[in-house]
Amino acid sequence: MARFRLETFIAAPPERVFDLSRDLDFHQHSLADTGEKIVGGRQGGLIELGEEVEWQARHLGWVWRLRSRITSLERPHRFTDVQVRGPFSAFEHRHIFEPTEGGTRMVDEWEHRAPLGPLGWLADRLFLARHMKRLLETRNAALKLEAEK
């Protein structure tokens, strides 16, 4: 299982950062390079506890579909999304928002298990985990830019 933690300081209040993090319209536009679009579940706005969204995007030269559900939500402190159906054997993404002097420390705790047993494990070590981390860093940079406007 691959795990990583990212911390991003954002000069905006936790409520703004929290809501922007679960804004499906913003998410869809912040990863424009992947052609990310909603193809099922909630179609836009702020995703809520128990709701699902299905994304389609191009990653690593392939078009993928991933459906996730919000399994916990405590505004403006944290929420968690997990894969319901998609390319991973499993994934869980915990979003944490901590008030700090002058803004918010946004923490992403990401865990995924690649499919295909040993072949997936190898792909994870060679490129998949790095790709997912870069994707999240790109999203966080866009979120920071938008939240600090």
DSSP file (Angstrom, degrees, kcal/mol; ACC not computed):
  #  RESIDUE AA STRUCTURE BP1 BP2  ACC     N-H-->O    O-->H-N    N-H-->O    O-->H-N    TCO  KAPPA ALPHA  PHI   PSI    X-CA   Y-CA   Z-CA
    1    1 A M              0   0    0      0, 0.0     2,-0.4     0, 0.0   112,-0.2   0.000 360.0 360.0 360.0 132.1    0.0    0.0    0.0
    2    2 A A  E     +A  112   0A   0    110,-2.7   110,-2.3     2,-0.0     2,-0.4  -0.734 360.0 178.9 -90.7 138.5    1.3    3.4   -0.9
    3    3 A R  E     +A  111   0A   0     -2,-0.4     2,-0.3   108,-0.2   108,-0.2  -0.997   7.1 162.4-138.0 141.8    0.9    6.3    1.6
    4    4 A F  E     -A  110   0A   0    106,-2.1   106,-2.7    -2,-0.4     2,-0.4  -0.986  21.3-148.0-153.7 162.3    1.9    9.9    1.6
    5    5 A R  E     -A  109   0A   0     -2,-0.3     2,-0.4   104,-0.2   104,-0.2  -0.997  11.7-168.7-131.7 131.0    1.1   13.1    3.5
    6    6 A L  E     -A  108   0A   0    102,-2.4   102,-2.6    -2,-0.4     2,-0.4  -0.957   3.8-162.3-119.6 140.6    1.2   16.6    2.1
    7    7 A E  E     -A  107   0A   0     -2,-0.4     2,-0.4   100,-0.2   100,-0.2  -0.991   9.6-179.2-122.1 130.7    1.0   19.8    4.0
    8    8 A T  E     -A  106   0A   0     98,-2.7    98,-3.1    -2,-0.4     2,-0.4  -0.991  18.9-144.0-131.4 123.9    0.0   23.1    2.3
    9    9 A F  E     -A  105   0A   0     -2,-0.4     2,-0.4    96,-0.2    96,-0.2  -0.752  20.2-173.3 -86.2 132.7   -0.2   26.4    4.0
   10   10 A I  E     -A  104   0A   0     94,-2.8    94,-2.9    -2,-0.4     2,-2.3  -0.994  26.2-136.9-129.7 126.3   -3.0   28.6    2.6
   11   11 A A  S    S+     0   0    0     -2,-0.4    92,-0.2    92,-0.2    91,-0.1  -0.439  76.4  87.2 -81.5  66.9   -3.5   32.2    3.6
   12   12 A A  S    S-     0   0    0     -2,-2.3    -2,-0.2    92,-0.1   136,-0.1  -0.968  87.4 -84.3-156.8 156.4   -7.3   31.9    3.9
   13   13 A P    >>  -     0   0    0      0, 0.0     4,-2.0     0, 0.0     3,-0.6  -0.301  39.7-114.2 -67.0 151.2   -9.7   30.8    6.7
   14   14 A P  H 3> S+     0   0    0      0, 0.0     4,-3.2     0, 0.0     5,-0.2   0.841 114.1  59.5 -53.6 -37.5  -10.4   27.1    7.1
   15   15 A E  H 3> S+     0   0    0      1,-0.2     4,-2.2     2,-0.2     5,-0.2   0.908 108.0  44.9 -60.4 -42.0  -14.0   27.4    6.1
   16   16 A R  H <> S+     0   0    0     -3,-0.6     4,-2.3     2,-0.2    -1,-0.2   0.932 116.2  45.1 -67.5 -45.4  -13.0   28.8    2.7
   17   17 A V  H  X S+     0   0    0     -4,-2.0     4,-2.0     2,-0.2    -2,-0.2   0.912 113.2  51.4 -65.8 -42.8  -10.3   26.2    2.1
   18   18 A F  H  X S+     0   0    0     -4,-3.2     4,-1.0    -5,-0.2    -2,-0.2   0.946 113.0  43.7 -58.7 -51.4  -12.6   23.4    3.3
   19   19 A D  H  < S+     0   0    0     -4,-2.2     3,-0.5    -5,-0.2     4,-0.2   0.888 112.7  51.5 -66.4 -38.2  -15.5   24.3    1.0
   20   20 A L  H >< S+     0   0    0     -4,-2.3     3,-1.0     1,-0.2    -1,-0.2   0.857 105.0  58.6 -65.0 -33.5  -13.2   24.9   -2.0
   21   21 A S  H 3< S+     0   0    0     -4,-2.0    -1,-0.2     1,-0.2    -2,-0.2   0.773 112.6  38.1 -67.4 -26.5  -11.7   21.4   -1.4
   22   22 A R  T 3< S+     0   0    0     -4,-1.0    25,-2.4    -3,-0.5     2,-0.9   0.245  85.5 116.8-109.2  13.2  -15.1   19.8   -1.8
   23   23 A D  B <>  -G   46   0B   0     -3,-1.0     4,-2.6    -4,-0.2    23,-0.2  -0.727  48.8-163.8 -82.5 107.3  -16.3   22.1   -4.6
   24   24 A L  H  > S+     0   0    0     21,-3.0     4,-2.3    -2,-0.9    -1,-0.2   0.836  86.5  54.9 -64.5 -34.0  -16.7   19.7   -7.6
   25   25 A D  H  > S+     0   0    0     20,-0.3     4,-1.4     2,-0.2    -1,-0.2   0.930 111.3  44.5 -65.7 -44.3  -16.9   22.5  -10.1
   26   26 A F  H  > S+     0   0    0      1,-0.2     4,-2.3     2,-0.2     3,-0.3   0.937 112.4  52.4 -63.0 -46.1  -13.5   23.9   -8.9
   27   27 A H  H  X S+     0   0    0     -4,-2.6     4,-1.0     1,-0.2    -2,-0.2   0.903 106.5  53.7 -56.9 -43.5  -12.0   20.4   -8.8
   28   28 A Q  H  < S+     0   0    0     -4,-2.3    -1,-0.2     1,-0.2    -2,-0.2   0.856 115.5  39.4 -61.1 -36.5  -13.1   19.8  -12.4
   29   29 A H  H >< S+     0   0    0     -4,-1.4     3,-1.0    -3,-0.3    -1,-0.2   0.743 105.6  64.5 -86.5 -24.2  -11.4   23.0  -13.6
   30   30 A S  H 3< S+     0   0    0     -4,-2.3     3,-0.2     1,-0.3    -1,-0.2   0.714 107.1  43.2 -74.7 -18.9   -8.2   22.7  -11.4
   31   31 A L  T ><>S+     0   0    0     -4,-1.0     3,-1.7    -5,-0.2     5,-1.1  -0.254  70.1 141.0-116.9  44.3   -7.1   19.5  -13.2
   32   32 A A  G X 5 +     0   0    0     -3,-1.0     3,-1.5     1,-0.3    -1,-0.1   0.786  61.7  69.5 -58.5 -30.2   -7.9   20.6  -16.7
   33   33 A D  G 3 5S+     0   0    0      1,-0.3    -1,-0.3    -3,-0.2    -2,-0.1   0.777 100.5  47.7 -60.6 -26.5   -4.7   18.9  -18.1
   34   34 A T  G < 5S-     0   0    0     -3,-1.7    24,-3.2    23,-0.1    -1,-0.3   0.510 109.3-122.2 -92.3  -4.9   -6.2   15.5  -17.3
   35   35 A G  T < 5 -     0   0    0     -3,-1.5    -3,-0.2    -4,-0.4    -2,-0.1   0.784  43.8-174.3  68.3  26.0   -9.6   16.3  -19.0
   36   36 A E      < +     0   0    0     -5,-1.1     2,-0.3    -8,-0.1    21,-0.2  -0.313  10.0 163.6 -60.2 128.2  -11.2   15.5  -15.6
   37   37 A K  E     -B   56   0A   0     19,-2.3    19,-2.5    -3,-0.1     2,-0.4  -0.993  40.8-108.6-146.9 153.7  -15.0   15.6  -15.9
   38   38 A I  E     +B   55   0A   0     -2,-0.3    17,-0.2    17,-0.2     3,-0.1  -0.666  35.7 165.9 -81.7 129.7  -17.9   14.4  -13.8
   39   39 A V  E     +     0   0A   0     15,-3.1     2,-0.3    -2,-0.4    16,-0.2   0.355  61.9  10.4-125.2   1.5  -19.7   11.5  -15.5
   40   40 A G  E    S+B   54   0A   0     14,-1.1    14,-2.7     2,-0.3    -1,-0.3  -0.983  99.2  22.8-170.6 164.9  -21.9   10.2  -12.6
   41   41 A G  E    S+B   53   0A   0     -2,-0.3    12,-0.3    12,-0.3     2,-0.0  -0.402 110.6  15.0  72.5-149.1  -23.2   10.9   -9.1
   42   42 A R        -     0   0    0     10,-3.2    12,-0.3     1,-0.1    -2,-0.3  -0.358  68.5-155.5 -60.1 134.6  -23.3   14.5   -7.8
   43   43 A Q        -     0   0    0      1,-0.2     2,-0.3    10,-0.1    -5,-0.2   0.546  57.1 -34.0 -96.4  -8.7  -22.9   16.8  -10.8
   44   44 A G  S    S+     0   0    0      2,-0.1    -1,-0.2   -20,-0.0     2,-0.1  -0.977  89.6  62.9 172.8-179.0  -21.5   19.9   -9.2
   45   45 A G  S    S-     0   0    0     -2,-0.3   -21,-3.0    -3,-0.1     2,-0.6  -0.338  96.9 -19.3  77.0-159.8  -21.4   22.2   -6.2
   46   46 A L  B     -G   23   0B   0    -23,-0.2   -23,-0.2   -22,-0.1     2,-0.1  -0.744  66.5-134.7 -89.8 117.4  -20.2   21.2   -2.7
   47   47 A I        -     0   0    0    -25,-2.4     2,-0.2    -2,-0.6     3,-0.1  -0.463  26.3-155.9 -71.1 143.1  -20.2   17.4   -2.2
   48   48 A E    >   -     0   0    0     -2,-0.1     3,-2.0     1,-0.1    22,-0.4  -0.633  30.9 -61.9-118.2 171.7  -21.7   16.3    1.1
   49   49 A L  T 3  S+     0   0    0      1,-0.3    22,-0.2    -2,-0.2    -1,-0.1  -0.275 120.8  12.0 -54.8 130.9  -21.6   13.4    3.5
   50   50 A G  T 3  S+     0   0    0     20,-2.6    -1,-0.3     1,-0.3     2,-0.1   0.266  98.3 124.8  84.9 -11.1  -22.7   10.1    1.9
   51   51 A E    <   -     0   0    0     -3,-2.0    19,-2.3    18,-0.1     2,-0.3  -0.453  46.2-149.5 -82.8 156.5  -22.7   11.5   -1.6
   52   52 A E  E     - C   0  69A   0     17,-0.2   -10,-3.2    -2,-0.1     2,-0.3  -0.883   9.9-169.7-121.8 153.8  -20.8   10.0   -4.5
   53   53 A V  E     -BC  41  68A   0     15,-2.1    15,-2.5    -2,-0.3     2,-0.5  -0.993  11.3-149.0-139.3 142.1  -19.2   11.5   -7.6
   54   54 A E  E     -BC  40  67A   0    -14,-2.7   -15,-3.1    -2,-0.3   -14,-1.1  -0.962  16.6-165.0-115.9 127.1  -17.8    9.6  -10.6
   55   55 A W  E     -BC  38  66A   0     11,-3.1    11,-2.3    -2,-0.5     2,-0.4  -0.788  10.9-161.4-109.2 148.2  -14.9   11.1  -12.5
   56   56 A Q  E     +BC  37  65A   0    -19,-2.5   -19,-2.3    -2,-0.3     2,-0.3  -1.000  27.5 150.5-125.2 133.7  -13.4   10.4  -15.9
   57   57 A A  E     - C   0  64A   0      7,-2.1     7,-3.3    -2,-0.4     2,-0.6  -0.986  45.2-109.7-157.2 160.8   -9.9   11.6  -16.7
   58   58 A R  E     + C   0  63A   0    -24,-3.2     2,-0.4    -2,-0.3     5,-0.2  -0.879  41.0 165.4-100.0 121.7   -6.8   10.8  -18.7
   59   59 A H  E >   - C   0  62A   0      3,-2.7     3,-2.0    -2,-0.6    -2,-0.1  -1.000  65.4  -5.0-136.6 134.5   -3.8    9.6  -16.6
   60   60 A L  T 3  S-     0   0    0     -2,-0.4     3,-0.1     1,-0.3    -1,-0.1   0.820 130.3 -54.4  55.1  34.3   -0.7    7.9  -17.9
   61   61 A G  T 3  S+     0   0    0      1,-0.2     2,-0.3     0, 0.0    -1,-0.3   0.455 119.6  97.7  84.2   0.7   -2.1    7.7  -21.4
   62   62 A W  E <  S-C   59   0A   0     -3,-2.0    -3,-2.7    -5,-0.0     2,-0.6  -0.878  72.8-122.8-121.4 152.9   -5.3    6.0  -20.5
   63   63 A V  E     -C   58   0A   0     -2,-0.3     2,-0.3    -5,-0.2    -5,-0.2  -0.862  37.8-173.6 -93.6 125.9   -8.8    7.2  -19.8
   64   64 A W  E     -C   57   0A   0     -7,-3.3    -7,-2.1    -2,-0.6     2,-0.4  -0.827  18.1-150.6-118.7 154.9   -9.9    6.1  -16.3
   65   65 A R  E     +C   56   0A   0     -2,-0.3     2,-0.4    -9,-0.2    -9,-0.2  -0.990  16.5 178.7-122.8 137.9  -13.2    6.2  -14.3
   66   66 A L  E     -C   55   0A   0    -11,-2.3   -11,-3.1    -2,-0.4     2,-0.5  -0.988  11.7-162.8-141.5 128.2  -13.2    6.5  -10.6
   67   67 A R  E     -CD  54  85A   0     18,-3.7    17,-3.7    -2,-0.4    18,-1.7  -0.948  16.4-179.5-111.4 128.2  -16.3    6.7   -8.3
   68   68 A S  E     -CD  53  83A   0    -15,-2.5   -15,-2.1    -2,-0.5     2,-0.4  -0.889  14.2-150.3-127.8 159.3  -15.7    8.0   -4.7
   69   69 A R  E     -CD  52  82A   0     13,-2.3    13,-2.1    -2,-0.3     2,-0.7  -0.964  22.1-122.2-127.7 142.2  -18.0    8.5   -1.7
   70   70 A I  E     + D   0  81A   0    -19,-2.3   -20,-2.6   -22,-0.4    11,-0.2  -0.773  33.1 175.2 -82.1 114.6  -17.6   11.0    1.2
   71   71 A T  E     +     0   0A   0      9,-2.1     2,-0.3    -2,-0.7    -1,-0.2   0.627  64.3  18.8-101.5 -16.8  -17.6    8.8    4.2
   72   72 A S  E     + D   0  80A   0      8,-1.0     8,-2.2     2,-0.0     2,-0.3  -0.984  61.3 175.4-150.3 148.0  -16.9   11.4    6.9
   73   73 A L  E     + D   0  79A   0     -2,-0.3     2,-0.3     6,-0.2     6,-0.2  -0.899   9.6 169.4-157.8 122.4  -17.4   15.1    7.0
   74   74 A E  E >>  - D   0  78A   0      4,-3.3     3,-2.5    -2,-0.3     4,-2.0  -0.810  44.7-111.8-135.4  92.1  -16.9   17.6    9.9
   75   75 A R  T 34 S+     0   0    0     -2,-0.3   -60,-0.1     1,-0.3    -2,-0.0  -0.441  90.1   0.5 -70.3 135.4  -17.0   21.1    8.5
   76   76 A P  T 34 S+     0   0    0      0, 0.0    -1,-0.3     0, 0.0   -58,-0.1  -0.774 128.7  56.7-101.6  31.0  -14.6   22.9    8.5
   77   77 A H  T <4 S-     0   0    0     -3,-2.5    20,-3.0     1,-0.3     2,-0.3   0.856 106.1 -20.6 -96.2 -38.6  -12.1   20.5   10.0
   78   78 A R  E  <  -DE  74  96A   0     -4,-2.0    -4,-3.3    18,-0.2     2,-0.3  -0.994  41.7-176.2-167.2 155.2  -12.0   17.3    7.9
   79   79 A F  E     -DE  73  95A   0     16,-1.9    16,-3.2    -2,-0.3     2,-0.4  -0.967  14.4-148.3-153.8 160.0  -13.6   15.0    5.4
   80   80 A T  E     -DE  72  94A   0     -8,-2.2    -9,-2.1    -2,-0.3    -8,-1.0  -0.987   6.1-167.2-131.1 135.8  -12.7   11.7    3.9
   81   81 A D  E     -DE  70  93A   0     12,-2.3    12,-2.8    -2,-0.4     2,-0.3  -0.970   8.0-171.6-121.2 144.6  -13.4   10.2    0.4
   82   82 A V  E     -DE  69  92A   0    -13,-2.1   -13,-2.3    -2,-0.4     2,-0.3  -0.949  31.0-100.9-131.1 150.0  -12.9    6.6   -0.5
   83   83 A Q  E     +D   68   0A   0      8,-1.8   -15,-0.3    -2,-0.3     8,-0.2  -0.521  30.8 177.3 -70.3 132.3  -13.1    4.7   -3.8
   84   84 A V  E    S-     0   0A   0    -17,-3.7     2,-0.3     1,-0.4   -16,-0.2   0.749  77.1  -4.1 -97.3 -40.9  -16.3    2.9   -4.4
   85   85 A R  E    S+D   67   0A   0    -18,-1.7   -18,-3.7     5,-0.0    -1,-0.4  -0.974  93.2  87.2-152.9 138.0  -15.4    1.7   -7.9
   86   86 A G  S    S-     0   0    0     -2,-0.3   -20,-0.2   -20,-0.2    -3,-0.0  -0.997  79.9 -44.5 162.2-163.9  -12.3    2.4  -10.0
   87   87 A P  S    S+     0   0    0      0, 0.0     2,-0.2     0, 0.0   -21,-0.1   0.667 102.1  77.3 -77.1 -18.4   -8.8    1.6  -11.0
   88   88 A F  S    S-     0   0    0      1,-0.1    26,-0.2    26,-0.1    -2,-0.2  -0.553  77.3-132.4 -88.3 155.3   -7.3    1.0   -7.5
   89   89 A S  S    S-     0   0    0     24,-2.6     2,-0.3     1,-0.4    25,-0.2   0.855  93.9 -21.8 -66.1 -34.5   -7.8   -2.0   -5.4
   90   90 A A  E     - F   0 113A   0     23,-1.2    23,-2.8    -5,-0.0    -1,-0.4  -0.945  64.8-176.9-165.5 151.6   -8.6    0.6   -2.7
   91   91 A F  E     - F   0 112A   0     -2,-0.3    -8,-1.8    21,-0.2     2,-0.4  -0.969   3.8-174.7-152.8 149.7   -8.0    4.2   -1.9
   92   92 A E  E     -EF  82 111A   0     19,-2.5    19,-2.2    -2,-0.3     2,-0.5  -0.993   5.0-167.6-140.7 134.3   -8.7    6.6    1.0
   93   93 A H  E     -EF  81 110A   0    -12,-2.8   -12,-2.3    -2,-0.4     2,-0.5  -0.955   4.4-164.2-128.1 111.5   -8.0   10.3    1.0
   94   94 A R  E     -EF  80 109A   0     15,-2.9    15,-2.7    -2,-0.5     2,-0.5  -0.844   4.3-161.1 -96.7 127.6   -8.3   12.2    4.3
   95   95 A H  E     -EF  79 108A   0    -16,-3.2   -16,-1.9    -2,-0.5     2,-0.4  -0.942  10.9-175.1-109.4 123.7   -8.5   16.0    4.0
   96   96 A I  E     -EF  78 107A   0     11,-2.8    11,-3.1    -2,-0.5     2,-0.5  -0.965  10.3-163.9-125.9 137.7   -7.6   17.9    7.2
   97   97 A F  E     - F   0 106A   0    -20,-3.0     9,-0.2    -2,-0.4    -2,-0.0  -0.957   8.4-175.6-127.4 111.9   -7.9   21.7    7.8
   98   98 A E  E     - F   0 105A   0      7,-2.7     7,-3.2    -2,-0.5     2,-0.2  -0.923  25.2-126.1-112.4 124.2   -6.1   23.2   10.8
   99   99 A P  E     + F   0 104A   0      0, 0.0     2,-0.3     0, 0.0     5,-0.2  -0.462  37.9 172.7 -65.8 137.6   -6.4   26.9   11.6
  100  100 A T  E >   - F   0 103A   0      3,-2.6     3,-2.1    -2,-0.2     2,-0.4  -0.859  46.1 -65.1-135.5 171.5   -3.0   28.5   11.9
  101  101 A E  T 3  S+     0   0    0     -2,-0.3     3,-0.1     1,-0.3     0, 0.0  -0.457 124.1   1.9 -58.9 115.4   -1.7   32.0   12.4
  102  102 A G  T 3  S-     0   0    0     -2,-0.4     2,-0.3     1,-0.2    -1,-0.3   0.569 134.4 -24.6  84.4   9.0   -2.7   33.8    9.2
  103  103 A G  E <  S- F   0 100A   0     -3,-2.1    -3,-2.6   -92,-0.2     2,-0.4  -0.944  85.2 -40.0 162.9-139.0   -4.5   31.0    7.5
  104  104 A T  E     -AF  10  99A   0    -94,-2.9   -94,-2.8    -2,-0.3     2,-0.8  -0.990  26.4-143.2-137.0 136.4   -5.0   27.2    7.2
  105  105 A R  E     -AF   9  98A   0     -7,-3.2    -7,-2.7    -2,-0.4     2,-0.6  -0.911  25.2-159.0 -95.2 114.2   -2.7   24.2    7.2
  106  106 A M  E     -AF   8  97A   0    -98,-3.1   -98,-2.7    -2,-0.8     2,-0.5  -0.850   7.8-166.7 -96.4 125.1   -4.3   21.8    4.7
  107  107 A V  E     -AF   7  96A   0    -11,-3.1   -11,-2.8    -2,-0.6     2,-0.5  -0.950   7.7-164.8-116.9 128.8   -3.2   18.3    5.2
  108  108 A D  E     -AF   6  95A   0   -102,-2.6  -102,-2.4    -2,-0.5     2,-0.6  -0.963   1.9-171.1-110.4 123.0   -3.8   15.5    2.7
  109  109 A E  E     -AF   5  94A   0    -15,-2.7   -15,-2.9    -2,-0.5     2,-0.4  -0.962  15.3-174.9-112.7 113.3   -3.3   11.9    3.9
  110  110 A W  E     +AF   4  93A   0   -106,-2.7  -106,-2.1    -2,-0.6     2,-0.4  -0.898  12.1 173.0-116.3 135.1   -3.5    9.6    0.9
  111  111 A E  E     +AF   3  92A   0    -19,-2.2   -19,-2.5    -2,-0.4     2,-0.3  -0.996   7.3 164.9-137.0 135.2   -3.4    5.8    0.9
  112  112 A H  E     -AF   2  91A   0   -110,-2.3  -110,-2.7    -2,-0.4     2,-0.5  -0.994  26.2-147.6-145.8 155.8   -4.0    3.5   -2.1
  113  113 A R  E     - F   0  90A   0    -23,-2.8   -24,-2.6    -2,-0.3   -23,-1.2  -0.990  25.8-133.3-120.4 122.2   -3.4   -0.1   -3.1
  114  114 A A        -     0   0    0     -2,-0.5     3,-0.3   -26,-0.2   -26,-0.1  -0.381  22.3-119.2 -71.5 151.1   -2.6   -0.7   -6.8
  115  115 A P  S    S+     0   0    0      0, 0.0    -1,-0.1     0, 0.0     5,-0.1  -0.213  83.8  54.5 -77.8 176.9   -4.5   -3.5   -8.6
  116  116 A L  S >> S-     0   0    0      4,-0.1     3,-1.5     3,-0.1     4,-0.7   0.717  92.1-117.2  73.3  26.4   -2.9   -6.6  -10.2
  117  117 A G  H 3> S+     0   0    0     -3,-0.3     4,-2.4     1,-0.3     5,-0.2  -0.176  91.0   5.6  54.8-127.7   -1.0   -7.9   -7.2
  118  118 A P  H 3> S+     0   0    0      0, 0.0     4,-2.2     0, 0.0    -1,-0.3   0.834 133.1  54.2 -61.2 -34.0    2.8   -8.0   -7.8
  119  119 A L  H <> S+     0   0    0     -3,-1.5     4,-2.4     2,-0.2    -2,-0.2   0.917 110.8  46.2 -66.1 -42.3    2.6   -6.2  -11.1
  120  120 A G  H  X S+     0   0    0     -4,-0.7     4,-2.6     2,-0.2    -1,-0.2   0.890 109.8  54.4 -64.7 -40.3    0.6   -3.4   -9.5
  121  121 A W  H  X S+     0   0    0     -4,-2.4     4,-2.1     2,-0.2    -2,-0.2   0.917 110.4  46.6 -59.0 -43.6    3.1   -3.3   -6.6
  122  122 A L  H  X S+     0   0    0     -4,-2.2     4,-2.3     2,-0.2    -2,-0.2   0.924 111.6  50.1 -65.3 -45.3    5.9   -2.8   -9.1
  123  123 A A  H  X>S+     0   0    0     -4,-2.4     4,-2.8     1,-0.2     5,-2.5   0.891 109.6  53.1 -59.9 -39.3    4.0   -0.1  -11.1
  124  124 A D  I  <>S+     0   0    0     -4,-2.6     5,-1.4     3,-0.2     6,-0.4   0.933 111.5  44.5 -61.1 -46.8    3.4    1.7   -7.8
  125  125 A R  I  <5S+     0   0    0     -4,-2.1    -2,-0.2     1,-0.2    -1,-0.2   0.844 117.8  45.0 -67.7 -34.2    7.1    1.7   -6.9
  126  126 A L  I  <5S-     0   0    0     -4,-2.3    -2,-0.2    -5,-0.1    -1,-0.2   0.888 138.8 -34.3 -80.6 -40.1    8.1    2.8  -10.4
  127  127 A F  I  X5S+     0   0    0     -4,-2.8     4,-2.5    -5,-0.2    -3,-0.2   0.562 110.6  82.5-155.2 -28.8    5.7    5.6  -11.2
  128  128 A L  I  ><S+     0   0    0     -5,-2.5     4,-2.5     1,-0.2     5,-0.2   0.929  97.0  45.6 -64.2 -49.0    2.1    5.3   -9.8
  129  129 A A  H  ><S+     0   0    0     -5,-1.4     4,-2.2     1,-0.2    -1,-0.2   0.913 115.4  48.6 -60.4 -42.4    2.6    6.7   -6.3
  130  130 A R  H  > S+     0   0    0     -6,-0.4     4,-2.5     1,-0.2    -1,-0.2   0.903 110.6  51.4 -62.9 -41.5    4.8    9.5   -7.7
  131  131 A H  H  X S+     0   0    0     -4,-2.5     4,-2.3     1,-0.2    -2,-0.2   0.922 110.5  48.0 -61.6 -45.2    2.1   10.4  -10.3
  132  132 A M  H  X S+     0   0    0     -4,-2.5     4,-2.1     1,-0.2    -1,-0.2   0.890 111.5  50.2 -65.8 -39.3   -0.6   10.5   -7.6
  133  133 A K  H  X S+     0   0    0     -4,-2.2     4,-2.4    -5,-0.2    -1,-0.2   0.925 111.4  48.1 -65.0 -44.1    1.5   12.7   -5.4
  134  134 A R  H  X S+     0   0    0     -4,-2.5     4,-2.3     2,-0.2    -2,-0.2   0.894 109.8  53.3 -62.7 -39.7    2.2   15.1   -8.2
  135  135 A L  H  X S+     0   0    0     -4,-2.3     4,-2.2     1,-0.2    -1,-0.2   0.919 110.7  46.1 -61.0 -44.2   -1.4   15.2   -9.2
  136  136 A L  H  X S+     0   0    0     -4,-2.1     4,-2.7     2,-0.2    -2,-0.2   0.881 110.6  52.9 -67.2 -39.1   -2.4   16.2   -5.6
  137  137 A E  H  X S+     0   0    0     -4,-2.4     4,-2.1     2,-0.2    -2,-0.2   0.893 109.4  49.9 -62.6 -39.3    0.4   18.8   -5.4
  138  138 A T  H  X S+     0   0    0     -4,-2.3     4,-2.0     2,-0.2    -2,-0.2   0.925 111.7  47.5 -64.2 -45.4   -1.0   20.4   -8.7
  139  139 A R  H  X S+     0   0    0     -4,-2.2     4,-2.5     1,-0.2    -2,-0.2   0.914 111.7  50.9 -62.0 -42.7   -4.5   20.4   -7.3
  140  140 A N  H  X S+     0   0    0     -4,-2.7     4,-2.6     1,-0.2    -1,-0.2   0.866 107.6  52.4 -65.0 -36.8   -3.3   21.9   -4.0
  141  141 A A  H  X S+     0   0    0     -4,-2.1     4,-2.2     2,-0.2    -1,-0.2   0.914 111.9  46.2 -65.0 -42.2   -1.4   24.7   -5.8
  142  142 A A  H  X S+     0   0    0     -4,-2.0     4,-2.3     2,-0.2    -2,-0.2   0.900 113.1  50.0 -65.7 -40.9   -4.5   25.6   -7.8
  143  143 A L  H  X S+     0   0    0     -4,-2.5     4,-3.0     2,-0.2     5,-0.2   0.913 110.4  49.8 -64.0 -43.5   -6.6   25.5   -4.6
  144  144 A K  H  X S+     0   0    0     -4,-2.6     4,-1.9     2,-0.2    -2,-0.2   0.930 110.8  50.0 -60.1 -47.0   -4.1   27.8   -2.8
  145  145 A L  H  < S+     0   0    0     -4,-2.2     4,-0.3     1,-0.2    -2,-0.2   0.921 115.5  42.5 -58.3 -46.5   -4.1   30.2   -5.6
  146  146 A E  H >< S+     0   0    0     -4,-2.3     3,-1.2     1,-0.2    -2,-0.2   0.914 113.7  50.4 -69.0 -43.9   -7.9   30.4   -5.7
  147  147 A A  H 3< S+     0   0    0     -4,-3.0    -1,-0.2     1,-0.3    -2,-0.2   0.810 108.3  53.5 -66.4 -30.0   -8.4   30.5   -1.9
  148  148 A E  T 3<        0   0    0     -4,-1.9    -1,-0.3    -5,-0.2    -2,-0.2   0.444 360.0 360.0 -87.9   0.4   -5.9   33.3   -1.5
  149  149 A K    <         0   0    0     -3,-1.2    -1,-0.2    -4,-0.3    -2,-0.1   0.511 360.0 360.0 -65.1 360.0   -7.7   35.6   -4.0
